[in-house]
Amino acid sequence: MKTWLATWRESSFTPLSNPLFRALWIAALASNVGAVVQSVGASWTMTILAPSPQMVALVPTAAMLPMVLLALPAGALADSVDRRRLMLISQIIGACAAATLSLLAFSHSVTPWVLLALTMLVGASVALHQPAWQASLGDFIPRKDLPAAVSLNVLAFNTARSVGPAIGGLIIAAFGASATFLLNAISFVGLIVVLATHALPRAERRHPPEPILAAMAAGVRFVSLSPPLKRIFLRGGLFGFGASALQSLLPLMARSHLGGGPMAYGSLVGALGFGSFFGAIIATHVRSNVGGNRLLGLATIVYAAATLVIAFSTRLLLSIPFAFIAGVAWICVLTTTRTSVQMCCPRWVVGRAVSLGQVASFGCMAAGSAGWGWVAGSTGLSATLLFASGFLALTVCLHRLAPLPVIIPEEPAKNAPRQIRTPTLAIDHDTGPIVVVIEYAVPTGGAREFLQLMSELGRARRRNGATDWTLQQDIDRPDVWVERIESATWIDHIRRLDRYTSTERELAARAATFRTTSQRAVRRMIAHTTADFSAP
């Protein structure tokens, strides 16, 4: 019988036994440390170049803004192009930007706006890399180990966040801020080498990739028509909104309530970081025992309680352990929501779903930071954290109202390629719009069951690419119903048919039992306008 320790190690660290994942993970850890070190150096450099609060505050903004602006395009690229090549290009861009910043800093040629521009370019490289990296996990990590892989990625980030500021401070003290930029440039080398020398398994692509704008629209459409994903984003976004109060107001709490200075603030941030580190280690094991939905609820309650204690604490020694607890709860929520997105998304759209989840998360955190800051200016720090704690407690009601989807650890059966009947009319991939009309015969007593079935099937058809979907009843033959499905082009029609999951194919098979016996029960047509026939 396995011991608890053996079970924990197996559930949490199995992905590291994969040589490719291990090499990429170690290289990513080094790159994350370099990024955090550079952020420390950039902020310090700005205090010298332009020591105004507004300019200093723009440094983290410049680093994070690309994560919001480029998230959806990066997710679309991750689902459309070779992910290994995309990651390699993004790392080269980041290395060149960091190296340029290092050269300018050592030659004393950097200006405030150049610093912000190059910081933003480094952030852009991260924004391009992350969706491709997270989406590629499912290509070479077994589904049952995917939660652990997600947690290990979070662990790498939080390890860097925990030790990076201290390393950055030491480097600045010993060699100056310019050296932090050089270190970051060097930290890209590991990932570049691994990506250049290792072949990543590529997701099977049966059709030409979608144009970038069409791919972005398809990602938004898929998420908007996927209730499980919307529930995940809702739960994660509301938690981020409420949880951002503690993290954004922590410096003021350290100074005014605890009467401390930078050391007190650093201790609280360090406790939060080490809590995040510990949470990433245990999250997969705990989630496998209690379930993602219950873990999300418990972690939210724990974070709310820790926020409440810190809100009224006047002793640093009391606040530090509760900051640690808050860090554990924070990462349990983060890994649970990210894992849920990965596990409930088809592979064709996972990059876009991950990126949209990041937009929701970062957007709610940014809005929360600004909102809670405004509240604190009117009501005070303790009252604001009290309100934030109450807000988080209220979101626990969503445990039943908006539960997370049940995750099945087994690999889903792969769908065989759909056999598409060749049209009699000669058409190419860009021909369209393509309209499919399906005729059903529905007994009067079976209309209710039929409508419920078609409601689910219609959502699936639109989610997978249909630009329009309608269901009509023949008023002269009330037992006859007509479904109309429109796709933008012939290739979009083929993509839509190939994107069906096993569950969606079962829905289509159930609907097919209602089809009329007419030979023309299913018709495929090209939609024309009068302009198509007008004289030149």
ZIRA-V641467 format. One record per backbone hydrogen bond with DSSP energy under -1.0 kcal/mol. NH is the residue of the N-H (numbers start at 1). CO is the residue of the C=O. If there is no record, write none. Layout:
BEGIN
nh=NH co=CO
nh=NH co=CO
END
This chain:
BEGIN
nh=7 co=3
nh=8 co=4
nh=9 co=5
nh=10 co=6
nh=11 co=7
nh=12 co=8
nh=13 co=9
nh=16 co=13
nh=17 co=14
nh=18 co=15
nh=22 co=18
nh=23 co=19
nh=24 co=20
nh=25 co=21
nh=26 co=22
nh=27 co=23
nh=28 co=24
nh=29 co=25
nh=30 co=26
nh=31 co=27
nh=32 co=28
nh=33 co=29
nh=34 co=30
nh=35 co=31
nh=36 co=32
nh=37 co=33
nh=38 co=34
nh=39 co=35
nh=40 co=36
nh=41 co=37
nh=42 co=38
nh=43 co=39
nh=44 co=40
nh=45 co=41
nh=46 co=42
nh=47 co=43
nh=49 co=45
nh=50 co=46
nh=52 co=50
nh=56 co=52
nh=57 co=53
nh=59 co=56
nh=61 co=57
nh=62 co=58
nh=63 co=59
nh=64 co=60
nh=65 co=61
nh=67 co=64
nh=68 co=65
nh=69 co=65
nh=70 co=66
nh=74 co=70
nh=75 co=71
nh=76 co=72
nh=77 co=73
nh=78 co=74
nh=79 co=75
nh=81 co=77
nh=86 co=82
nh=87 co=83
nh=88 co=84
nh=89 co=85
nh=90 co=86
nh=91 co=87
nh=92 co=88
nh=93 co=89
nh=94 co=90
nh=95 co=91
nh=96 co=92
nh=97 co=93
nh=98 co=94
nh=99 co=95
nh=100 co=96
nh=101 co=97
nh=102 co=98
nh=103 co=99
nh=104 co=100
nh=105 co=101
nh=106 co=102
nh=107 co=103
nh=108 co=105
nh=109 co=104
nh=115 co=111
nh=116 co=112
nh=117 co=113
nh=118 co=114
nh=119 co=115
nh=120 co=116
nh=121 co=117
nh=122 co=118
nh=123 co=119
nh=124 co=120
nh=125 co=121
nh=126 co=122
nh=127 co=123
nh=128 co=124
nh=129 co=125
nh=130 co=126
nh=133 co=129
nh=134 co=130
nh=135 co=131
nh=136 co=132
nh=139 co=136
nh=140 co=137
nh=141 co=137
nh=145 co=142
nh=146 co=143
nh=149 co=145
nh=150 co=146
nh=151 co=147
nh=152 co=148
nh=153 co=149
nh=154 co=150
nh=155 co=151
nh=156 co=152
nh=157 co=153
nh=158 co=154
nh=159 co=155
nh=160 co=156
nh=161 co=157
nh=162 co=158
nh=163 co=159
nh=164 co=160
nh=167 co=163
nh=168 co=164
nh=169 co=165
nh=170 co=166
nh=171 co=167
nh=172 co=168
nh=173 co=169
nh=174 co=170
nh=175 co=171
nh=176 co=171
nh=179 co=176
nh=180 co=177
nh=182 co=178
nh=183 co=179
nh=184 co=180
nh=185 co=181
nh=186 co=182
nh=187 co=183
nh=189 co=186
nh=192 co=188
nh=193 co=189
nh=194 co=190
nh=195 co=191
nh=196 co=192
nh=197 co=193
nh=198 co=194
nh=215 co=211
nh=216 co=212
nh=217 co=213
nh=218 co=214
nh=219 co=215
nh=220 co=216
nh=221 co=217
nh=222 co=218
nh=223 co=219
nh=224 co=220
nh=225 co=221
nh=226 co=223
nh=230 co=226
nh=231 co=227
nh=232 co=228
nh=233 co=229
nh=234 co=230
nh=235 co=231
nh=236 co=232
nh=237 co=233
nh=238 co=234
nh=239 co=235
nh=240 co=236
nh=241 co=237
nh=242 co=238
nh=243 co=239
nh=244 co=240
nh=245 co=242
nh=247 co=243
nh=248 co=244
nh=249 co=245
nh=253 co=249
nh=254 co=250
nh=255 co=251
nh=256 co=252
nh=257 co=253
nh=258 co=253
nh=260 co=254
nh=265 co=261
nh=266 co=262
nh=267 co=263
nh=268 co=264
nh=269 co=265
nh=270 co=266
nh=271 co=267
nh=272 co=268
nh=273 co=269
nh=274 co=270
nh=275 co=271
nh=276 co=272
nh=277 co=273
nh=278 co=274
nh=279 co=275
nh=280 co=276
nh=281 co=277
nh=282 co=278
nh=283 co=279
nh=286 co=282
nh=287 co=283
nh=288 co=284
nh=290 co=286
nh=291 co=287
nh=295 co=291
nh=296 co=292
nh=297 co=293
nh=298 co=294
nh=299 co=295
nh=300 co=296
nh=301 co=297
nh=302 co=298
nh=303 co=299
nh=304 co=300
nh=305 co=301
nh=306 co=302
nh=307 co=303
nh=308 co=304
nh=309 co=305
nh=310 co=306
nh=311 co=307
nh=319 co=315
nh=320 co=316
nh=322 co=318
nh=323 co=319
nh=324 co=320
nh=325 co=321
nh=326 co=322
nh=327 co=323
nh=328 co=324
nh=329 co=325
nh=330 co=326
nh=331 co=327
nh=332 co=328
nh=333 co=329
nh=334 co=330
nh=335 co=331
nh=336 co=332
nh=337 co=333
nh=338 co=334
nh=339 co=335
nh=340 co=336
nh=341 co=337
nh=342 co=338
nh=343 co=339
nh=344 co=340
nh=349 co=346
nh=353 co=349
nh=354 co=350
nh=355 co=351
nh=356 co=352
nh=357 co=353
nh=358 co=354
nh=359 co=355
nh=360 co=356
nh=361 co=357
nh=362 co=358
nh=363 co=359
nh=364 co=360
nh=365 co=361
nh=366 co=362
nh=367 co=363
nh=368 co=364
nh=369 co=365
nh=370 co=366
nh=371 co=367
nh=372 co=368
nh=373 co=369
nh=374 co=370
nh=375 co=371
nh=376 co=372
nh=377 co=373
nh=378 co=375
nh=379 co=375
nh=380 co=376
nh=384 co=380
nh=385 co=381
nh=386 co=382
nh=387 co=383
nh=388 co=384
nh=389 co=385
nh=390 co=386
nh=391 co=387
nh=392 co=388
nh=393 co=389
nh=394 co=390
nh=395 co=391
nh=397 co=394
nh=398 co=395
nh=399 co=396
nh=400 co=397
nh=401 co=397
nh=402 co=398
nh=431 co=428
nh=434 co=487
nh=435 co=525
nh=436 co=485
nh=437 co=523
nh=438 co=483
nh=439 co=521
nh=440 co=481
nh=441 co=514
nh=442 co=479
nh=446 co=443
nh=447 co=444
nh=450 co=446
nh=451 co=447
nh=452 co=448
nh=453 co=449
nh=454 co=450
nh=455 co=451
nh=456 co=452
nh=457 co=453
nh=458 co=454
nh=459 co=455
nh=460 co=456
nh=461 co=457
nh=462 co=458
nh=463 co=459
nh=464 co=460
nh=465 co=462
nh=466 co=461
nh=467 co=486
nh=468 co=486
nh=470 co=484
nh=472 co=482
nh=474 co=480
nh=480 co=477
nh=481 co=440
nh=482 co=472
nh=483 co=438
nh=484 co=470
nh=485 co=436
nh=486 co=468
nh=487 co=434
nh=490 co=431
nh=491 co=429
nh=493 co=489
nh=494 co=490
nh=495 co=491
nh=496 co=492
nh=497 co=493
nh=498 co=494
nh=499 co=495
nh=505 co=501
nh=506 co=502
nh=507 co=503
nh=508 co=504
nh=509 co=505
nh=510 co=506
nh=511 co=507
nh=512 co=508
nh=514 co=511
nh=515 co=512
nh=516 co=439
nh=521 co=518
nh=523 co=437
nh=525 co=435
nh=527 co=433
nh=532 co=529
nh=533 co=530
END
